[in-house]
Amino acid sequence: MTLRQREATSGQVSEEGEAAPGKVSVAPADVPCQAPECKTPECKAKHDEHNARCRSFLASPVWKCTTLVVVGFTPVFGVVLAMPHLLNTLGVAPWTLAWLLHYSFGAWISTQFLYNFIATQWTDPGGCKNLKPDKEVTGQFQLGGDRDQLALFYAPNWCTKCSCWKPPRSHHCSTCNRCILRMDHHCPFTGNCIGARNHGHFILFYIFAFIGLLYSLVLCVGAAYTTDHLSRWTDHIEPKWKEHKASLNKHFNFGLAGVAFSIFVQVLRDKGIEIVVQLVSTVSALVAVLGTGIPACHLACGNVTTMERLFPMKEYVQLQDQVYCPLGPGFYRQSTTENLAVIMGKRWWLRLLLPIPGELDSAILSPAPSKEGQEALQDRMRQVEEQGVKQEVRTCQDLGFDPGPAQPKV
């Protein structure tokens, strides 16, 4: 007997919930390294040992503390050292209402950012080891739980490495060496996987980082504009050029670097090192936050994980006995507020005000499909009943999932 799969042209559910054309892709087998030095078992063992050490270090407390110091420099330095100089330059007198408001906002946004970053690092993203599926014998989780009227079940997905059933949207992380509940991705910078229990902290630290850095940038630019030291850096070019004339004649590039460094030092003297350091660190951090945070927040607002974006059509719903339909990355997309509630809990708005942990959504094991996704599945079911199936594969593994020990391997 063979496993039947709905024809790809009518069985794939796209981001909009519609049937997406194309073929079901099967992940290719690992291609062995062709380098001559990697052909021996001893070399392969050395590579594996080296990779294991790297993964272990990137998940170690030493690495997590290091990244915390890096990301915490800008907010801590800004509030403790740069803020007095910034407010003084802007003409804000100490202990006035404006002074207190600036300090209160800076302390609040820094606390929110640091709390959520630390929580992202140290919160368990959620495992799958002790979770029981709705159908324990076959290892299947129900689509949408009791809220769904289709009464469909996900295809069983067994992890041979963890010896457990994987709930919907869960994946095995090779770095953490375990299955992660609703895995988004593994973040090497935080040293932790981003999953069901810490995804909300991950999104929040990006949100507060952007707000705090934008606030810092406004203060720094305002202070620079007020005293006009940074805008008149060109006044130092001619004197410094004459000062380094001998170096320029001897070695132009070296001399030019000396001129630039001298101008930078003079600006520090005129402006104050605290404000310049805060400005440079703010701009650098803002570039990094915008480059990585915007895609992460965009996916979160659409209720799409990074894994679903990178590997679409890897999850299946069973329409009939041994008839499966792949799901697209937008299958779970609801409204923005509902999507945020899935990631940050129902009290997500309160987490925007206070540094508190979130509550795991009870529907995390049975995520509800969007309205468009339900309609697309109903269309697929009607097509199967009326037209049957036109494409067959020999095993479930050919579709990309393992039916587990409870299912026959045909």
C-alpha positions in Angstrom: 0.0 0.0 0.0 1.2 3.5 -0.7 0.6 6.8 1.0 -1.5 9.1 -1.0 -1.0 12.8 -1.1 -3.2 15.5 -2.5 -1.9 16.9 -5.8 0.5 19.8 -5.1 -1.3 22.2 -7.4 -4.4 22.0 -5.2 -3.1 20.8 -1.9 -0.7 23.5 -0.7 -2.0 26.3 1.4 -0.2 29.6 0.8 0.3 32.6 3.0 -3.1 34.0 2.0 -4.7 30.7 2.6 -5.2 29.8 -1.0 -4.0 26.8 -3.0 -0.4 27.4 -4.1 1.0 25.9 -7.3 4.2 24.0 -7.3 5.5 20.6 -6.2 6.1 19.2 -2.8 9.8 19.4 -2.2 11.8 16.7 -0.5 14.9 17.8 1.5 18.0 16.5 -0.3 20.4 14.2 1.5 23.4 15.7 3.2 26.2 16.1 0.6 29.6 14.9 2.0 32.4 17.4 2.1 34.6 17.0 -1.0 37.7 18.5 0.6 40.5 15.9 0.7 41.2 16.6 4.4 37.6 15.8 5.4 37.4 12.3 3.9 38.9 10.4 6.8 36.8 9.4 9.9 39.4 11.1 12.1 38.9 14.4 10.4 35.2 14.2 10.6 35.4 13.4 14.3 37.6 16.5 14.8 35.1 18.7 12.9 32.2 17.3 15.0 34.2 17.9 18.2 35.0 21.5 17.1 31.3 22.2 16.3 30.2 20.7 19.6 32.6 23.0 21.5 31.4 26.0 19.5 27.7 25.2 20.3 28.5 24.6 23.9 30.4 28.0 24.2 27.6 29.9 22.5 25.1 28.5 25.0 27.4 29.0 28.0 26.9 31.6 30.8 30.2 33.3 29.8 28.9 34.0 26.3 25.5 35.2 27.6 27.1 37.6 30.1 29.4 38.9 27.3 26.5 39.7 25.0 24.6 41.3 27.9 27.5 43.6 28.6 27.7 44.6 24.9 23.9 45.3 24.5 23.7 46.9 28.0 26.5 49.4 27.5 24.4 51.9 25.6 21.4 52.1 28.0 23.5 52.0 31.2 26.1 54.4 30.0 23.4 56.7 28.6 21.4 56.9 31.8 24.3 57.0 34.3 26.9 59.1 32.5 25.6 60.7 29.3 22.2 61.9 30.5 23.6 64.6 32.9 25.7 66.1 30.1 22.9 65.8 27.5 20.3 67.5 29.7 22.8 70.2 30.8 23.7 71.0 27.2 20.0 71.1 26.3 19.4 73.6 29.1 17.3 71.4 31.3 17.9 72.4 34.9 18.4 69.6 37.5 15.4 68.5 39.6 12.8 70.3 37.4 9.8 68.5 36.1 11.4 68.1 32.6 14.6 66.8 34.2 12.6 64.2 36.3 10.6 63.1 33.2 13.7 62.6 31.1 15.3 60.5 33.8 12.2 58.5 34.5 11.6 57.7 30.9 15.3 56.8 30.4 15.3 54.5 33.4 12.0 52.9 32.4 12.9 52.1 28.8 16.4 50.8 29.9 14.8 48.5 32.5 12.3 47.2 30.1 14.9 46.5 27.5 17.4 44.8 29.8 14.7 42.7 31.6 13.4 41.3 28.3 16.9 40.7 26.9 17.9 38.8 30.0 14.6 36.9 30.0 15.2 35.9 26.4 18.6 34.5 27.3 17.6 32.6 30.4 14.0 31.6 29.9 13.4 28.0 28.9 11.9 28.3 25.4 9.7 25.2 26.0 10.3 21.5 25.3 8.1 18.8 23.8 9.2 15.8 25.8 6.3 15.5 28.2 3.5 16.8 26.0 0.8 14.4 25.1 -1.0 14.5 21.7 -4.8 14.4 21.4 -4.5 11.0 19.8 -1.8 9.3 21.9 -1.7 6.1 19.9 -1.1 7.8 16.5 0.7 10.9 18.0 -1.6 13.4 16.4 -2.6 16.8 17.6 -6.0 18.2 16.7 -6.2 21.2 14.4 -7.5 24.2 16.4 -8.6 22.2 19.4 -12.3 22.4 20.3 -12.6 25.7 18.5 -12.1 24.2 15.0 -15.2 22.8 13.3 -13.2 20.8 10.7 -12.3 18.1 13.2 -9.0 17.5 11.4 -5.7 16.3 12.9 -2.1 17.1 12.0 0.1 14.4 10.5 2.0 12.6 13.2 5.5 13.8 13.6 7.9 11.7 15.6 11.4 12.9 16.6 13.8 9.9 16.6 16.5 11.9 18.5 14.3 13.0 21.4 11.9 10.0 21.2 8.8 12.1 21.5 5.9 13.5 19.4 6.4 17.0 18.0 3.4 19.4 18.4 2.4 21.7 15.5 5.1 24.3 14.6 7.7 22.6 16.8 11.2 21.6 15.5 14.3 19.8 16.7 17.1 22.2 17.4 20.5 20.7 16.6 22.3 23.3 18.7 20.2 22.7 21.8 19.9 19.0 21.0 16.2 18.9 21.8 12.7 19.7 20.3 11.5 23.2 20.9 7.9 24.1 21.3 6.7 26.5 18.6 10.3 27.1 17.6 11.1 30.4 15.8 14.8 30.0 15.5 18.0 29.5 17.4 19.6 32.9 18.3 23.4 32.6 18.7 23.6 36.1 20.0 21.4 35.5 23.0 22.7 32.0 23.4 19.2 30.5 23.5 16.5 29.1 21.3 13.5 31.3 20.6 10.4 29.3 21.3 6.9 29.5 22.8 8.0 30.6 26.3 10.5 33.4 25.4 9.4 34.6 22.0 7.4 37.4 23.6 10.6 38.6 25.5 12.5 38.4 22.2 10.0 40.7 20.4 9.7 43.1 23.4 13.5 43.7 23.7 13.6 44.7 20.1 10.6 47.1 20.6 12.1 48.7 23.6 15.6 48.8 22.0 14.2 50.8 19.1 12.3 53.2 21.3 15.2 53.8 23.6 17.8 54.2 20.8 15.6 56.6 18.9 15.1 58.7 22.1 18.9 58.6 22.7 19.6 59.7 19.1 17.2 62.7 19.5 18.9 63.8 22.7 22.4 63.4 21.2 21.6 65.2 17.9 19.8 68.0 19.9 22.8 68.5 22.1 25.2 68.5 19.2 23.0 71.1 17.3 22.7 73.3 20.4 26.4 73.9 20.9 27.3 73.5 17.3 30.6 71.7 18.1 30.0 68.7 16.0 28.6 70.7 13.0 31.7 72.9 12.9 34.3 70.0 12.8 35.4 71.4 9.5 37.0 74.3 11.3 39.6 71.9 12.6 40.7 70.6 9.2 43.1 73.4 8.2 44.9 73.7 11.6 45.3 69.9 11.8 46.4 69.6 8.2 49.3 72.0 8.9 50.1 70.2 12.1 50.5 66.9 10.3 52.0 68.3 7.1 55.3 66.5 7.6 53.5 63.1 7.9 51.3 63.9 4.9 54.4 64.6 2.7 56.2 61.4 3.9 53.2 59.0 3.8 49.9 60.5 2.7 47.6 57.7 3.9 49.2 57.5 7.3 49.2 61.3 7.6 45.5 61.5 6.6 44.6 59.0 9.3 46.5 61.2 11.8 44.6 64.3 10.7 41.2 62.5 11.1 42.2 61.1 14.6 43.4 64.6 15.7 40.1 66.1 14.6 38.1 63.4 16.5 40.1 64.0 19.7 39.5 67.8 19.4 35.8 67.2 18.9 35.8 65.1 22.1 37.5 67.9 24.0 35.0 70.5 22.7 31.9 68.4 23.1 32.6 66.1 26.0 33.5 62.4 25.6 30.3 61.2 27.2 28.0 62.7 24.5 30.2 61.6 21.6 30.5 58.0 23.0 26.7 57.9 23.5 26.1 59.1 20.0 28.5 56.6 18.3 27.1 53.7 20.4 23.5 54.7 19.7 24.0 54.9 15.9 25.9 51.6 15.8 23.2 49.8 17.9 20.4 51.3 16.0 21.7 50.0 12.7 21.9 46.5 14.2 18.4 46.7 15.7 16.8 47.9 12.5 18.6 45.2 10.5 17.5 42.3 12.7 14.5 43.6 14.6 12.3 44.7 11.7 12.1 41.3 10.1 11.5 39.6 13.5 8.7 42.0 14.4 7.2 41.7 10.9 7.0 37.9 11.2 5.6 38.1 14.7 2.8 40.5 13.6 1.9 38.0 10.9 2.1 34.9 13.3 4.8 33.4 11.1 7.9 31.8 12.6 11.3 32.1 11.1 11.4 28.3 10.5 8.1 28.5 8.6 9.5 31.2 6.5 12.7 29.4 5.7 11.1 25.9 5.3 7.5 26.4 4.1 5.2 23.5 3.3 6.9 21.2 6.0 3.8 20.7 8.1 0.8 18.6 7.1 -2.8 18.1 8.0 -4.5 14.8 7.5 -7.6 15.2 5.3 -8.5 11.5 5.0 -6.9 8.2 5.8 -3.3 8.6 4.5 -4.2 11.7 2.6 -2.2 14.8 3.7 -2.2 18.5 2.8 0.8 20.7 3.3 0.3 24.1 5.0 1.9 27.4 4.0 3.6 29.9 6.3 0.5 32.2 6.5 -1.9 29.5 7.5 -2.2 30.8 11.1 -2.3 34.5 10.4 -5.0 36.3 12.4 -5.4 40.0 13.2 -2.3 41.7 14.6 -3.6 41.8 18.2 -4.5 38.1 18.0 -1.1 37.3 16.6 0.6 39.2 19.4 -1.5 37.5 22.0 -0.3 34.1 20.7 3.3 35.2 21.2 3.1 37.4 24.3 0.0 36.1 26.0 -3.4 37.7 26.4 -2.0 40.4 28.7 0.4 41.5 26.0 -0.5 45.2 26.4 0.4 45.1 30.1 3.9 43.8 29.2 4.4 47.0 27.2 4.1 48.9 30.5 5.7 46.7 33.1 8.6 44.2 33.1 6.6 41.1 33.7 6.6 37.6 32.2 3.9 36.5 29.8 1.4 33.7 30.0 1.6 30.8 27.6 -1.4 30.6 25.3 -3.5 27.5 26.1 -3.9 26.9 22.3 -0.2 26.5 21.7 -0.6 22.8 21.1 -3.6 23.3 18.8 -3.0 26.6 17.0 -6.1 27.9 15.3 -6.0 28.4 11.5 -7.0 31.7 9.9 -10.4 32.0 8.3 -8.8 31.9 4.9 -6.8 28.8 5.9 -10.0 27.0 7.0 -11.7 27.8 3.7 -8.7 26.6 1.8 -8.7 23.3 3.7 -12.4 22.8 3.0 -11.8 23.4 -0.7 -9.0 20.8 -0.6 -11.3 18.3 1.2 -14.0 18.8 -1.4 -11.6 18.3 -4.2 -10.3 15.0 -2.6 -13.9 13.7 -2.3 -14.8 14.7 -5.9 -11.6 14.1 -7.8 -9.6 11.8 -5.6 -5.8 12.0 -5.4 -3.5 12.2 -8.3 -0.1 12.0 -6.7 1.2 9.3 -4.4 4.4 8.7 -2.4 5.7 5.5 -0.9 6.4 6.7 2.7 5.6 9.5 5.0 9.3 10.2 5.1 9.1 11.3 1.5 6.9 14.1 2.6 9.3 15.2 5.3 7.8 13.8 8.5 8.2 10.6 10.5 4.9 8.8 11.4 6.6 7.3 14.5 6.8 3.9 16.0 3.0 3.6 16.2 2.6 3.9 12.4 3.5 1.2 9.9 6.5 2.0 7.7 5.3 1.1 4.2 
